Amino acid sequence: MSDHRHRFLQLALSADALRFGQFTLKSGRLSPYFFNAGRFDSGSRMAQLALCYADAVDAAGLKYDVVFGPAYKGIPLATAMACELAQRGRDLPLSFNRKEVKDHGEGGQLIGADMTGKRVLIVDDVITAGTAIREAMTIIRAAGGIPAGIVVALDRQEIASESDPRSAAQAVAEEAGIPVIAVATMADLLDFASGNPELVGYRQPLEDYRSRYGCRPTR
């Protein structure tokens, strides 16, 4: 497992953003783990998380000119990542959207840098159904930007529905023709649990869950 993947999962566990047990998801599925990026709730945790995001994107070799955070969780994530990139000597423009269009002051739905003609990296926590990411790409294109890739914290690598063998991340990547980069995946989570004496007991429930809901392998 790559260093940034292990660091991310350890950070998520220590922040209680990653929990093990029995959790009913919005889909109704009973999951042996739960991830909540909202628990990265301090400056130190966000800085460490941004480091993991930046390392994951660097490892993927993606080329981009602007960092974009979809409302709401994507905004602090993209901001933290832009700060980390600046620390590395790459001071990139940052943009994000409002959920509601503002009709006073500066108005509009977008805040931040102009994206016209620029390659845009979308930063978010997860892709569940893909709705928010698709909306973000529509907003970016309408502003003249070019979606170049998406980075998320965790890819659960599970089917979005019983009728589609793809995960939501795979569906978005195929539809948009851009890569979806995950700091860590379900496969990484299995390796992480196997190597942690306190979590090894969750290995089998994780395997069982993947056997039932796992998506098709990425080509």
N, C-alpha and C positions, 0 to 999 in steps of 0.2 A: 504494500500500500504506500502511495506517495506520502511524503512528510506532511504536506498541507492537508491531506485528507485526515490523517491521524490527529493532527493538531486541532482541526476543526471539530472532529467527533469528541475529543477529550474536552475541548472548550464547551461544546454544547452540553455534554454530560455534567460538567462542573457548574454550569449556569442554570441547570435544570430545564434547559431548552429541549433536551432529549431525555425522554422518560420511558421506562419499560414497565409493562404490566398488562392490563386489558383496557382498551380505549375504544369507544364507539365513535367512528368517524362520521363526517357529514354524509358520506355515501351510504352509511348504515353498516359498513363492514366493521368487524371486530378485530382491531389491530393489536399486536403485542408491543407496539411502541408508538410514541407520539412526539412530534416535533413542533415546537412553537418558537419562532424567531423573535417573538416579542420579549422573551426572557433575556435576550442580550441587552440588558437595560442599564448599562453603565458605560461611561466613557472608555474605561479599560477594556471591557468586553467587546464593545463596538470596534475599537482599534485592533484588537486581536482578530476579530471576525473579518475586518477589511483586509488584513494581511493575508488571510486564507483565500479570500475572494481574488485578490490581485495575483497571488501565486497560481491559482487555478487557471486564470485567464492567460497569464504569461506562459504557463506550461502548454496551453492549447495553441499558442502562437497566433491568436486572433489579432487582426488589424482593425483599429477603430479610432475615431477622432473625437467623439463626444460620449459622455456617460449619462444615461437617462434612468431615472427612478420613477416607476409607476406608483401613483397614489394607492394605498398609503404606506405600506411597509417598505416599498421600494425606495421611498424618498430618503430616509436615514441611511439605508444600505448603500445607495448610490453616492450619497454625500460622503460617507465614511470611506468608501473605496476611492473616490476622487482625492480625498485628503491623503490616503496612503500612496496613491500614484504620484502626487506632488512631492511627497517625501522621497520618492525614488527618482525625482528629477523630471517627471512627466506631468506637467501642470495642464490638465485637460479641461475643456469646457464641461459644464454640468447643467442639466435641464431636468425638469419634472413637471408633472401635470396636476391640476386640481380635479377633483371628482365633479365639481359643478363649475360651469362657466361663470366667470365674474363679469358683471356688467357695469362696474364702476372702477375708479382708480385706473390702473394700467389695463384692466379688463382681460378678457380671453381665458383660455384654459391652460396655457403654458407659462411656466416661470423659468427664468434662467437663460442659458445661452441659445443663440440661433443655431438651428440644425441644418439649414439649407445646404444641400449638396454634400453633407458630411455623413460619414459612416458612424452609426450609433450603436453603442452597446447598452442593452437593457439589463438592469440589475434588479433582481427580485428575490424573495425568500424561497418560494416553491412554485411549481406549476401543478395545480390541482385539476381543474377542468380546461385550463388554457384561455378562459374568457378574458381575464384581465390582461394577459400578454397580447392577445389578438387586438384588444382595444388600444393597447399602447402602440402597437405597430401601425394601426390606422392613424393614430394621432401623429406619430413621427412622420409618416408618409405625407400626411396632409400639410405638415410644416416644412416639407421639402427635404426631410432627412431620409437616409437609407439604412434600414435595419441591417446590422452586420452580424449580430449574434446576441445570445441571451445567456446570462449566468445566474444560476440559482444556488442556494445553499445545499439543498438535499433533493435528490431525485429518488423517489420511492420505487421507481421501476415497476409499477403495477399498471394493469390494464385500466383504462378509463371507464370501460363498460364491457359487459359480457359479449357484445356483438363486435368488438374491435380489439384485436390482439395487441395493438400498440398502446404505449403509455401516452399520457397527455403531452409529455415532453417530446416524444417521438412524433406524434401527430403534428404538433406545432412546427417542429424542425422540418418535416417533410412538406407541409403546406407552404411554409415561408421560404424554404430553400436556404436556411441559415442554421448554424450550429447552436445547440443548447449545451452549455457547459455546466456541469454540476461540481461543486466543491467536493461533495461526497455522494455516494449512491447506496442503494440497498445492499449491493454486493460488498461494498466497503464496510457497511454496518455489520454484516455477518462476520467478516474478518475481525473487526474490532471487538465484537462480543466474544469471539473464540479466544482472543488473546488477553481478555480481561477476566481474572478469576471471579470477580463479583458479578459478571454478566454472562458467564458461560452457560448458566442455566437457562438463559433466554434464547440460546442458539437454536434449539429445536423448534420452539414456537415461531421464530423468525423464518426458519426453513419451511415450516408448514404453511405459513402465510404466503411466502413466495411461491410455493408449489401451487397454491390455489389461485393467487391473483397476479403472479408475476407476468410481465409483458414479454413479448417475443424478443430474442436477443437482437441487439443493434448490429447491423451489418458493417 
